[in-house]
Amino acid sequence: MQNSLRPLFWNEGFIPDRGGIDLLTAEACQTNKRGLGYRSPVVQPSSFEHHNLLATEWKDYELLQCGNGLKRERWGEVRLIRPDPQIIWPLEEPWGRHDAIYHRSEDGGGQWKFKRQLPEHWQITFAGLQFKIRPTNFKHTGLFPEQASNWTWVMKKIGGAGRPIRVLNLFGYTGAATVAAVAAGASVCHVDAAKGMVQWCGENVKLSGLGEKPIRYIVDDCVKFVQREIRRGQQYDAIIMDPPSFGRGAEGQVWKLERDLWPLLESCHKILSGQPLFFLLNSYTTGLSPTILTSLLFQLMKSASGNCYGGELALPITGDSRVLPCGIYARWEAV
């Protein structure tokens, strides 16, 4: 990098997400003894970089408080308290107003305790997209708000491609990334092994007024689906993947990320088109670093001209200078 570097105002290297692709260079981070990240306007092809993202563009979601392994959030007009193992610092102030709290049980799982009757589900909006929110039995709500940084990036990459883009979304969950990609003009194949999640994706698509857009909804084991796509000669311009740490298929097959992720990535490489646009890899696996994810994509895409970078996905805490790291990601993008 030959241009001058400008220090970021987040002292841990987090960039408030604007939907752009500013990058934090590993070289710059290493040269600063305080651990400050730096942003450079120049990016070289085939680079390997670090870039932490902060999802600041939300209006319908807000992280209100964190402490003692819990977080208080606002989902539209509903306030929930949920566990989060990342939050190991103490709670500084008593919990503010909330409508429900999730209590873990000693033998696994848990349950919600409601302080008032809530609708079975409701909607929130991000960038004109509508998402269904519902407290589930496993503490989740059907949406990971820190992923908004990726949704805006996906929409900008597809919208600026200047050509038709085919996207494959593996382990697609309730389909927020699918909705974002379709809204930007792509055709999408959405794959998840859980029928209920695929149906939820369809609801989000319809809520966003995109029901007539080109989407294939597939309930299937992602590894087996990709193998069939190879045999069929199918190709995609972009792949989005959010693999679990561990999983068990309908036929008893076991997925272990550390063992099975690289073979799946290799298989996915075989169904990339001759003009790949991007590859996005997310993870919530404890102990897995963004450097590892970025290294995987760097090796996978080393023969293509592009940039490879990764980092943490985080949420700002209202009234607090700290941020909450929530997950990690790695991206490869064509240049």
C-alpha positions, -999 to +999 in steps of 0.1 A: +000+000+000+016+033-011-011+058-002-011+073+033-031+055+059-058+071+080-066+059+116-101+047+122-120+062+151-130+027+164-100+019+185-104-018+179-105-015+142-143-016+137-157+003+107-193+015+109-209-002+080-219+021+051-224-007+027-190-001+011-158-021+010-132-002+029-105-026+040-083-029+070-049-041+060-031-067+081+002-048+075-012-016+088-027-032+119+007-048+127+025-015+124+004+001+151+014-010+187-020+001+201-038-023+178-055+005+158-069-005+124-063+016+093-082+023+062-066+026+028-082+038-004-060+015-026-065-023-027-042-046-047-055-077-064-050-110-046-046-092-013-052-108+021-067-084+046-086-079+078-117-058+081-141-057+110-177-045+103-201-027+126-238-027+116-249+009+123-276+013+097-305-003+117-336+016+127-359-012+137-333-031+157-312-018+186-288-034+211-298-016+243-278-033+271-252-061+277-240-078+308-238-110+328-241-132+298-273-115+286-283-088+261-314-065+259-325-058+224-353-038+207-369-056+178-393-031+164-415-022+194-407-054+213-378-056+238-363-090+245-335-102+268-315-132+254-283-151+264-250-144+247-219-163+258-196-135+245-208-111+271-186-119+301-185-084+316-209-075+344-241-056+340-236-019+350-272-008+354-304-027+362-322-041+331-345-016+314-380-023+302-384-056+285-413-077+273-397-112+275-366-129+288-351-163+277-340-185+306-317-214+299-324-247+316-296-268+332-303-298+310-301-278+277-325-257+259-346-232+278-378-212+276-392-177+273-408-159+302-432-132+289-440-101+309-469-093+285-487-111+257-468-107+225-480-114+189-469-148+176-447-130+151-441-094+138-421-077+112-391-054+111-376-035+082-340-030+069-332-011+038-368-016+025-367-053+032-392-069+055-384-097+079-406-119+101-395-120+138-406-148+161-391-158+194-382-195+190-376-223+215-339-220+211-336-183+220-333-171+184-357-147+166-352-158+129-327-130+121-291-121+129-289-083+128-251-081+126-254-097+092-269-064+079-233-055+070-232-084+046-267-078+032-257-042+021-225-055+006-243-083-013-268-058-027-241-034-039-220-061-055-250-075-074-264-041-083-231-029-096-223-061-116-240-049-148-250-084-158-274-112-146-261-128-114-269-163-102-265-168-064-264-200-044-272-195-007-262-226+013-273-232+049-296-203+041-317-203+073-346-179+071-332-162+040-323-127+048-293-129+024-316-144-002-340-116+001-312-090-002-297-107-033-331-110-050-340-074-042-307-064-059-317-082-091-301-117-088-317-151-092-312-172-061-311-208-052-318-211-014-308-243+003-314-255+038-320-289+054-348-276+076-381-273+059-394-248+084-365-224+077-370-226+039-407-218+044-397-189+066-375-176+038-405-177+015-425-157+039-397-130+041-396-129+003-433-123+001-432-097+030-406-078+010-428-078-021-405-101-041-427-132-044-425-132-082-387-130-084-366-160-096-359-181-065-355-219-061-364-231-026-345-264-019-350-285+013-319-307+012-285-316+027-262-289+013-233-312+007-254-336-014-271-308-032-238-293-043-226-327-055-257-330-077-252-295-091-217-306-102-232-336-120-259-314-136-233-288-148-250-260-129-230-228-123-233-198-101-217-164-101-218-159-063-220-182-033-231-174+002-225-199+030-232-200+067-223-235+078-230-248+113-204-261+137-221-295+139-251-310+123-268-343+117-287-351+085-320-369+080-301-401+071-278-399+101-249-382+083-228-361+106-214-326+096-183-314+115-171-280+103-134-286+110-135-318+089-161-311+063-159-274+054-128-275+031-142-304+010-175-285+006-156-254-004-137-274-030-170-287-044-185-252-045-155-240-065-165-265-092-199-248-097-186-213-099-190-197-133-162-184-154-169-149-141-174-153-104-185-121-086-181-130-049-179-157-023-192-150+012-184-173+041-199-168+076-194-186+109-205-186+145-182-215+155-166-209+189-128-208+186-127-203+149-110-170+139-117-148+109-081-154+098-089-190+094-119-183+073-100-158+052-072-183+047-096-209+034-111-185+008-077-172-001-065-207-009-097-216-027-097-185-049-060-180-054-061-186-091-087-159-096-081-121-097-097-106-066-095-095-030-098-117+000-105-103+034-124-111+066-131-100+101-156-098+129-193-088+125-204-066+154-232-045+168-230-011+185-243-009+221-266+021+226-250+047+249-218+026+252-184+030+235-180-007+233-193-030+206-205-066+207-187-091+184-213-115+172-198-136+144-170-138+118-170-136+080-146-139+051-152-125+016-136-130-018-146-105-045-137-101-081-117-071-093 
